[in-house]
Amino acid sequence: MREMVCICLVILAMNALAGEDLFGHLKLAEPLPQGAWEVYQVATQRRDKGTGQYTAINTISEFEYGTTDRLTLSFGLAGQGIETSGLRVDGYLPGDNEYGFKSSGVELNLAYNILAPARDAMGLSYVIRLEKLWLDPHSGFDKDSLSLTTGVNLQKYVFEGQLIWAGNLALEATKATRRELEGLPDDFEWPTFAEVELEFTARTGMSYRFVPKWFLSIEGEFQQEYETEVNLERESIFVGPSVHYGGKNMWFTFSYLGQVSGRGETYDGQPDGYHLIEKTKHELIAKIGINL
């Protein structure tokens, strides 16, 4: 009898969390129920590259649909704004740039649930993402890129769903080409040939429901990127907390992620122990979702 009660409690927790994001970057393995729609908006502020002035805001407007009880499809529209000055890095940051908002890309996501967290020892979903960008999220200048990401999302309920562990593993392959820029110094490197990049990401985290509908979470992210010209281009580790509220028809999440270490390509004057060419020291993430 006690086992049946525990299973029911976990199933209720699973249904309440389907489609919700408890973390900043880390994803759960829960699929949307068949026929369910969800719309959510994400805004991420990235700031501080150690020198100069750098603030960027990246947005994604996502439309998600439960095709079956196992298969979830989503389509996203990306945008960004940027303000950077006093930074110039060969091959990466060609100079000052500032604009409020521009459309920057589109993405298509597929998540197929293989093991359900409430019924199996561990939840498991296979994920695929196809992303097309026409603006560089780092410099803000024109850059055509096409990325394919494959990976798995893991999830486990503990203490009848009051505590949740999650983990992600992903591999992203990108082909990118910078567009020509006028007015660059003669000795400045700005390659415009196609480059191929491979990015590996591992994330893990725990989330605790401290009162009904409210969760506190902590997550960590390890990421490496390899590029055709420089081999290991960057490596970084980010850690930070989140707070999440999940209502009947609406949810929101606020997260902070700080870079605790990094290595790879650097620029003159960069603080030691970080990667700050493509990454920043701080990320603030706000998410809001509506169940339709």
Beta strands, then each sheet from edge to edge (+ up, - down):
strand 1: 37-47
strand 2: 53-66
strand 3: 71-85
strand 4: 97-115
strand 5: 123-135
strand 6: 142-158
strand 7: 163-178
strand 8: 195-211
strand 9: 214-227
strand 10: 231-246
strand 11: 250-264
strand 12: 282-291
sheet 1: 1+ 2- 3+ 4- 5+ 6- 7+ 8- 9+ 10- 11+ 12- 1+
end
